[in-house]
Amino acid sequence: MTRRLAAGRLRPWLTAGLVAAALLAAAGLGWRALRGQEDAAWDRIQAEGRWLVATDASYPPFAAVDADGNLFGFDIDLAEEIGRRWGVMVAFENITYDALLGTLIVRRDDAVISAFVPQPERTREVAYTRSYFVGGTVAVIRADAGQPLANDAQAWAAGKTLAVEYGAGGDALARQWARRVAGVKVTPKATAADALLAVEKGEADAAIVDALTAYDFLLSHPALALAGPLIEPEPYVIAVSIESPLLLEHLEAALAALEADGTLARLKVKWFGRAAIAES
């Protein structure tokens, strides 16, 4: 999360992220029913065999640019797999995060696939699919600690020393717990990696950090493990114009198929490691 904030890609925390994503997807489908089945974007995709996808390629491992100018990452693989199943070519436009929805509204691109967090205030202009990835905040402990987190993270934190990245979402959350629960000690660190190292060294009982940072760190630090499910889920969705009901319908079907046949899970493991599907 720190990298995204530093890059000016501020995204609101959604404490009920999964529920919000489901409601927004349902809202999009409701608009489809009201507006009928006309969809110029889907008709053009079928006629030209080309799907235009906007992404901000400054957020690895979701999307980035290699030395040769080629895009790569989880979102790139996801879009290309959907395009392959539809039998169309995927053409990407690399654009800043804050301008992504605008490309849909002016019909320059057909969809946004860019670790995008749904914005409820924009549902008169755009529609969202189900969540295809969930980020947010996680607790990380030593693999041999035997302190699994179930449902009540605040109660679980009682009596623990929690390492956090100073100023990040995990820091704010841990300080809330410290005000409400006895014995919670918050130890701020300069970076999320420093907070995770504090747990590995035995200086803290757990680190409360961004999930994506944790997944990457766990790949090379087997002594650590997730304490349990995401604490503050943040769903990532695909966005389309509200004028693209058929495209939305086909995207929903594609995501359901990718989940059912294990392809989505395999892509998550490829780019984030097994920790990304440990609680799914």
TORKOL-4160 file (C-alpha; in steps of 0.2 Angstrom, whole numbers, padded with zeros to 4 digits, m for minus):
280
<pt num="1" X="0000" Y="0000" Z="0000"/>
<pt num="2" X="0014" Y="0012" Z="0004"/>
<pt num="3" X="0020" Y="0012" Z="m0014"/>
<pt num="4" X="0003" Y="0016" Z="m0021"/>
<pt num="5" X="0001" Y="0030" Z="m0009"/>
<pt num="6" X="0018" Y="0037" Z="m0014"/>
<pt num="7" X="0014" Y="0036" Z="m0032"/>
<pt num="8" X="m0002" Y="0046" Z="m0029"/>
<pt num="9" X="m0014" Y="0032" Z="m0031"/>
<pt num="10" X="m0024" Y="0035" Z="m0016"/>
<pt num="11" X="m0038" Y="0022" Z="m0014"/>
<pt num="12" X="m0050" Y="0021" Z="0001"/>
<pt num="13" X="m0050" Y="0007" Z="0013"/>
<pt num="14" X="m0066" Y="m0003" Z="0012"/>
<pt num="15" X="m0068" Y="m0012" Z="0029"/>
<pt num="16" X="m0082" Y="m0022" Z="0021"/>
<pt num="17" X="m0074" Y="m0024" Z="0005"/>
<pt num="18" X="m0080" Y="m0041" Z="m0001"/>
<pt num="19" X="m0098" Y="m0036" Z="0003"/>
<pt num="20" X="m0096" Y="m0019" Z="m0006"/>
<pt num="21" X="m0089" Y="m0028" Z="m0022"/>
<pt num="22" X="m0104" Y="m0039" Z="m0022"/>
<pt num="23" X="m0116" Y="m0025" Z="m0021"/>
<pt num="24" X="m0108" Y="m0015" Z="m0034"/>
<pt num="25" X="m0107" Y="m0030" Z="m0046"/>
<pt num="26" X="m0126" Y="m0032" Z="m0043"/>
<pt num="27" X="m0129" Y="m0014" Z="m0046"/>
<pt num="28" X="m0120" Y="m0015" Z="m0063"/>
<pt num="29" X="m0131" Y="m0030" Z="m0068"/>
<pt num="30" X="m0146" Y="m0021" Z="m0062"/>
<pt num="31" X="m0142" Y="m0006" Z="m0074"/>
<pt num="32" X="m0140" Y="m0019" Z="m0088"/>
<pt num="33" X="m0158" Y="m0025" Z="m0085"/>
<pt num="34" X="m0164" Y="m0008" Z="m0086"/>
<pt num="35" X="m0154" Y="m0003" Z="m0101"/>
<pt num="36" X="m0158" Y="m0018" Z="m0112"/>
<pt num="37" X="m0145" Y="m0028" Z="m0121"/>
<pt num="38" X="m0137" Y="m0015" Z="m0133"/>
<pt num="39" X="m0118" Y="m0014" Z="m0131"/>
<pt num="40" X="m0108" Y="m0006" Z="m0145"/>
<pt num="41" X="m0091" Y="m0010" Z="m0136"/>
<pt num="42" X="m0095" Y="m0029" Z="m0136"/>
<pt num="43" X="m0101" Y="m0028" Z="m0154"/>
<pt num="44" X="m0085" Y="m0020" Z="m0159"/>
<pt num="45" X="m0074" Y="m0032" Z="m0149"/>
<pt num="46" X="m0082" Y="m0046" Z="m0158"/>
<pt num="47" X="m0081" Y="m0038" Z="m0175"/>
<pt num="48" X="m0063" Y="m0032" Z="m0174"/>
<pt num="49" X="m0057" Y="m0046" Z="m0163"/>
<pt num="50" X="m0048" Y="m0033" Z="m0152"/>
<pt num="51" X="m0052" Y="m0029" Z="m0134"/>
<pt num="52" X="m0045" Y="m0012" Z="m0127"/>
<pt num="53" X="m0040" Y="m0013" Z="m0109"/>
<pt num="54" X="m0033" Y="0002" Z="m0099"/>
<pt num="55" X="m0021" Y="m0002" Z="m0085"/>
<pt num="56" X="m0008" Y="0008" Z="m0074"/>
<pt num="57" X="0008" Y="m0001" Z="m0077"/>
<pt num="58" X="0017" Y="0006" Z="m0062"/>
<pt num="59" X="0011" Y="m0006" Z="m0049"/>
<pt num="60" X="0020" Y="m0023" Z="m0050"/>
<pt num="61" X="0017" Y="m0037" Z="m0048"/>
<pt num="62" X="m0001" Y="m0032" Z="m0055"/>
<pt num="63" X="0006" Y="m0022" Z="m0070"/>
<pt num="64" X="0023" Y="m0015" Z="m0075"/>
<pt num="65" X="0034" Y="m0012" Z="m0090"/>
<pt num="66" X="0050" Y="m0022" Z="m0094"/>
<pt num="67" X="0066" Y="m0015" Z="m0102"/>
<pt num="68" X="0059" Y="m0018" Z="m0119"/>
<pt num="69" X="0043" Y="m0008" Z="m0116"/>
<pt num="70" X="0032" Y="m0024" Z="m0114"/>
<pt num="71" X="0019" Y="m0025" Z="m0101"/>
<pt num="72" X="0019" Y="m0039" Z="m0088"/>
<pt num="73" X="0011" Y="m0044" Z="m0072"/>
<pt num="74" X="m0004" Y="m0052" Z="m0064"/>
<pt num="75" X="m0017" Y="m0041" Z="m0072"/>
<pt num="76" X="m0009" Y="m0042" Z="m0089"/>
<pt num="77" X="m0010" Y="m0061" Z="m0088"/>
<pt num="78" X="m0028" Y="m0061" Z="m0082"/>
<pt num="79" X="m0033" Y="m0050" Z="m0097"/>
<pt num="80" X="m0024" Y="m0060" Z="m0110"/>
<pt num="81" X="m0031" Y="m0076" Z="m0103"/>
<pt num="82" X="m0049" Y="m0069" Z="m0104"/>
<pt num="83" X="m0045" Y="m0063" Z="m0122"/>
<pt num="84" X="m0038" Y="m0080" Z="m0127"/>
<pt num="85" X="m0054" Y="m0088" Z="m0121"/>
<pt num="86" X="m0064" Y="m0075" Z="m0131"/>
<pt num="87" X="m0053" Y="m0078" Z="m0146"/>
<pt num="88" X="m0048" Y="m0059" Z="m0147"/>
<pt num="89" X="m0032" Y="m0049" Z="m0146"/>
<pt num="90" X="m0030" Y="m0038" Z="m0131"/>
<pt num="91" X="m0023" Y="m0021" Z="m0134"/>
<pt num="92" X="m0017" Y="m0012" Z="m0118"/>
<pt num="93" X="m0016" Y="0007" Z="m0114"/>
<pt num="94" X="m0004" Y="0012" Z="m0100"/>
<pt num="95" X="m0012" Y="0026" Z="m0091"/>
<pt num="96" X="m0012" Y="0034" Z="m0074"/>
<pt num="97" X="m0023" Y="0027" Z="m0061"/>
<pt num="98" X="m0033" Y="0042" Z="m0058"/>
<pt num="99" X="m0038" Y="0043" Z="m0076"/>
<pt num="100" X="m0043" Y="0025" Z="m0079"/>
<pt num="101" X="m0062" Y="0027" Z="m0077"/>
<pt num="102" X="m0062" Y="0042" Z="m0089"/>
<pt num="103" X="m0056" Y="0031" Z="m0103"/>
<pt num="104" X="m0072" Y="0021" Z="m0101"/>
<pt num="105" X="m0083" Y="0036" Z="m0100"/>
<pt num="106" X="m0076" Y="0043" Z="m0117"/>
<pt num="107" X="m0076" Y="0026" Z="m0125"/>
<pt num="108" X="m0057" Y="0026" Z="m0128"/>
<pt num="109" X="m0055" Y="0009" Z="m0119"/>
<pt num="110" X="m0067" Y="m0005" Z="m0116"/>
<pt num="111" X="m0062" Y="m0011" Z="m0098"/>
<pt num="112" X="m0051" Y="m0006" Z="m0084"/>
<pt num="113" X="m0040" Y="m0020" Z="m0076"/>
<pt num="114" X="m0028" Y="m0012" Z="m0064"/>
<pt num="115" X="m0030" Y="m0018" Z="m0046"/>
<pt num="116" X="m0044" Y="m0006" Z="m0046"/>
<pt num="117" X="m0054" Y="m0003" Z="m0030"/>
<pt num="118" X="m0073" Y="0000" Z="m0034"/>
<pt num="119" X="m0079" Y="0018" Z="m0031"/>
<pt num="120" X="m0097" Y="0018" Z="m0026"/>
<pt num="121" X="m0100" Y="0036" Z="m0031"/>
<pt num="122" X="m0096" Y="0032" Z="m0049"/>
<pt num="123" X="m0109" Y="0018" Z="m0052"/>
<pt num="124" X="m0120" Y="0029" Z="m0063"/>
<pt num="125" X="m0106" Y="0030" Z="m0076"/>
<pt num="126" X="m0097" Y="0013" Z="m0074"/>
<pt num="127" X="m0101" Y="m0005" Z="m0068"/>
<pt num="128" X="m0090" Y="m0017" Z="m0059"/>
<pt num="129" X="m0087" Y="m0036" Z="m0060"/>
<pt num="130" X="m0085" Y="m0047" Z="m0045"/>
<pt num="131" X="m0069" Y="m0046" Z="m0036"/>
<pt num="132" X="m0055" Y="m0056" Z="m0044"/>
<pt num="133" X="m0042" Y="m0052" Z="m0031"/>
<pt num="134" X="m0043" Y="m0046" Z="m0013"/>
<pt num="135" X="m0029" Y="m0036" Z="m0005"/>
<pt num="136" X="m0030" Y="m0026" Z="0011"/>
<pt num="137" X="m0022" Y="m0029" Z="0028"/>
<pt num="138" X="m0015" Y="m0045" Z="0036"/>
<pt num="139" X="m0007" Y="m0050" Z="0052"/>
<pt num="140" X="0010" Y="m0060" Z="0050"/>
<pt num="141" X="0017" Y="m0071" Z="0064"/>
<pt num="142" X="0031" Y="m0084" Z="0066"/>
<pt num="143" X="0026" Y="m0100" Z="0058"/>
<pt num="144" X="0029" Y="m0109" Z="0074"/>
<pt num="145" X="0020" Y="m0096" Z="0085"/>
<pt num="146" X="0004" Y="m0105" Z="0087"/>
<pt num="147" X="m0007" Y="m0089" Z="0088"/>
<pt num="148" X="m0019" Y="m0091" Z="0073"/>
<pt num="149" X="m0031" Y="m0077" Z="0070"/>
<pt num="150" X="m0049" Y="m0082" Z="0069"/>
<pt num="151" X="m0063" Y="m0069" Z="0066"/>
<pt num="152" X="m0060" Y="m0056" Z="0080"/>
<pt num="153" X="m0043" Y="m0048" Z="0076"/>
<pt num="154" X="m0045" Y="m0035" Z="0089"/>
<pt num="155" X="m0047" Y="m0048" Z="0103"/>
<pt num="156" X="m0033" Y="m0058" Z="0096"/>
<pt num="157" X="m0021" Y="m0043" Z="0098"/>
<pt num="158" X="m0023" Y="m0043" Z="0117"/>
<pt num="159" X="m0007" Y="m0043" Z="0125"/>
<pt num="160" X="0003" Y="m0043" Z="0109"/>
<pt num="161" X="0017" Y="m0032" Z="0103"/>
<pt num="162" X="0013" Y="m0027" Z="0085"/>
<pt num="163" X="0025" Y="m0021" Z="0073"/>
<pt num="164" X="0019" Y="m0009" Z="0059"/>
<pt num="165" X="0025" Y="0002" Z="0046"/>
<pt num="166" X="0024" Y="0020" Z="0053"/>
<pt num="167" X="0009" Y="0030" Z="0045"/>
<pt num="168" X="0002" Y="0015" Z="0035"/>
<pt num="169" X="m0015" Y="0008" Z="0037"/>
<pt num="170" X="m0009" Y="m0006" Z="0048"/>
<pt num="171" X="m0002" Y="0007" Z="0060"/>
<pt num="172" X="m0018" Y="0016" Z="0061"/>
<pt num="173" X="m0028" Y="m0001" Z="0064"/>
<pt num="174" X="m0015" Y="m0007" Z="0078"/>
<pt num="175" X="m0017" Y="0010" Z="0087"/>
<pt num="176" X="m0036" Y="0008" Z="0087"/>
<pt num="177" X="m0034" Y="m0009" Z="0095"/>
<pt num="178" X="m0021" Y="m0002" Z="0108"/>
<pt num="179" X="m0035" Y="0010" Z="0113"/>
<pt num="180" X="m0048" Y="m0003" Z="0115"/>
<pt num="181" X="m0039" Y="m0019" Z="0121"/>
<pt num="182" X="m0028" Y="m0021" Z="0136"/>
<pt num="183" X="m0009" Y="m0025" Z="0133"/>
<pt num="184" X="m0008" Y="m0021" Z="0115"/>
<pt num="185" X="0009" Y="m0013" Z="0111"/>
<pt num="186" X="0012" Y="m0004" Z="0094"/>
<pt num="187" X="0030" Y="m0004" Z="0088"/>
<pt num="188" X="0032" Y="0007" Z="0073"/>
<pt num="189" X="0045" Y="0004" Z="0060"/>
<pt num="190" X="0051" Y="0013" Z="0044"/>
<pt num="191" X="0045" Y="0001" Z="0032"/>
<pt num="192" X="0033" Y="m0014" Z="0031"/>
<pt num="193" X="0049" Y="m0025" Z="0028"/>
<pt num="194" X="0056" Y="m0019" Z="0044"/>
<pt num="195" X="0040" Y="m0023" Z="0053"/>
<pt num="196" X="0041" Y="m0041" Z="0046"/>
<pt num="197" X="0059" Y="m0043" Z="0051"/>
<pt num="198" X="0055" Y="m0038" Z="0069"/>
<pt num="199" X="0043" Y="m0053" Z="0070"/>
<pt num="200" X="0056" Y="m0064" Z="0062"/>
<pt num="201" X="0069" Y="m0059" Z="0075"/>
<pt num="202" X="0057" Y="m0061" Z="0089"/>
<pt num="203" X="0055" Y="m0042" Z="0093"/>
<pt num="204" X="0037" Y="m0042" Z="0090"/>
<pt num="205" X="0023" Y="m0055" Z="0091"/>
<pt num="206" X="0015" Y="m0050" Z="0074"/>
<pt num="207" X="0016" Y="m0038" Z="0060"/>
<pt num="208" X="0001" Y="m0029" Z="0054"/>
<pt num="209" X="0005" Y="m0024" Z="0036"/>
<pt num="210" X="m0001" Y="m0023" Z="0018"/>
<pt num="211" X="m0006" Y="m0040" Z="0011"/>
<pt num="212" X="0004" Y="m0038" Z="m0005"/>
<pt num="213" X="0020" Y="m0033" Z="0004"/>
<pt num="214" X="0017" Y="m0048" Z="0015"/>
<pt num="215" X="0015" Y="m0060" Z="0001"/>
<pt num="216" X="0031" Y="m0055" Z="m0007"/>
<pt num="217" X="0041" Y="m0055" Z="0009"/>
<pt num="218" X="0034" Y="m0073" Z="0013"/>
<pt num="219" X="0041" Y="m0080" Z="m0003"/>
<pt num="220" X="0059" Y="m0078" Z="0004"/>
<pt num="221" X="0055" Y="m0079" Z="0023"/>
<pt num="222" X="0048" Y="m0097" Z="0027"/>
<pt num="223" X="0050" Y="m0094" Z="0046"/>
<pt num="224" X="0034" Y="m0082" Z="0044"/>
<pt num="225" X="0016" Y="m0086" Z="0040"/>
<pt num="226" X="0000" Y="m0077" Z="0039"/>
<pt num="227" X="m0009" Y="m0077" Z="0056"/>
<pt num="228" X="m0026" Y="m0079" Z="0047"/>
<pt num="229" X="m0038" Y="m0071" Z="0034"/>
<pt num="230" X="m0037" Y="m0053" Z="0029"/>
<pt num="231" X="m0041" Y="m0041" Z="0042"/>
<pt num="232" X="m0047" Y="m0026" Z="0031"/>
<pt num="233" X="m0052" Y="m0034" Z="0014"/>
<pt num="234" X="m0049" Y="m0022" Z="m0001"/>
<pt num="235" X="m0057" Y="m0030" Z="m0017"/>
<pt num="236" X="m0050" Y="m0027" Z="m0034"/>
<pt num="237" X="m0063" Y="m0028" Z="m0049"/>
<pt num="238" X="m0064" Y="m0025" Z="m0067"/>
<pt num="239" X="m0073" Y="m0009" Z="m0073"/>
<pt num="240" X="m0083" Y="m0006" Z="m0089"/>
<pt num="241" X="m0094" Y="0008" Z="m0095"/>
<pt num="242" X="m0112" Y="0007" Z="m0089"/>
<pt num="243" X="m0116" Y="0007" Z="m0107"/>
<pt num="244" X="m0107" Y="m0010" Z="m0109"/>
<pt num="245" X="m0120" Y="m0023" Z="m0101"/>
<pt num="246" X="m0115" Y="m0037" Z="m0112"/>
<pt num="247" X="m0096" Y="m0035" Z="m0110"/>
<pt num="248" X="m0100" Y="m0035" Z="m0091"/>
<pt num="249" X="m0110" Y="m0051" Z="m0092"/>
<pt num="250" X="m0096" Y="m0060" Z="m0102"/>
<pt num="251" X="m0083" Y="m0054" Z="m0090"/>
<pt num="252" X="m0093" Y="m0061" Z="m0076"/>
<pt num="253" X="m0094" Y="m0077" Z="m0085"/>
<pt num="254" X="m0075" Y="m0077" Z="m0089"/>
<pt num="255" X="m0070" Y="m0074" Z="m0071"/>
<pt num="256" X="m0082" Y="m0087" Z="m0064"/>
<pt num="257" X="m0074" Y="m0100" Z="m0076"/>
<pt num="258" X="m0056" Y="m0095" Z="m0072"/>
<pt num="259" X="m0061" Y="m0097" Z="m0054"/>
<pt num="260" X="m0069" Y="m0114" Z="m0057"/>
<pt num="261" X="m0055" Y="m0122" Z="m0067"/>
<pt num="262" X="m0041" Y="m0116" Z="m0055"/>
<pt num="263" X="m0033" Y="m0104" Z="m0068"/>
<pt num="264" X="m0036" Y="m0089" Z="m0057"/>
<pt num="265" X="m0028" Y="m0098" Z="m0042"/>
<pt num="266" X="m0013" Y="m0103" Z="m0053"/>
<pt num="267" X="m0011" Y="m0085" Z="m0058"/>
<pt num="268" X="m0011" Y="m0079" Z="m0040"/>
<pt num="269" X="0002" Y="m0092" Z="m0035"/>
<pt num="270" X="0013" Y="m0087" Z="m0050"/>
<pt num="271" X="0013" Y="m0068" Z="m0045"/>
<pt num="272" X="0011" Y="m0068" Z="m0026"/>
<pt num="273" X="0015" Y="m0086" Z="m0020"/>
<pt num="274" X="0004" Y="m0098" Z="m0011"/>
<pt num="275" X="0000" Y="m0086" Z="0003"/>
<pt num="276" X="m0011" Y="m0077" Z="m0008"/>
<pt num="277" X="m0023" Y="m0091" Z="m0009"/>
<pt num="278" X="m0020" Y="m0098" Z="0008"/>
<pt num="279" X="m0036" Y="m0091" Z="0015"/>
<pt num="280" X="m0047" Y="m0092" Z="m0001"/>
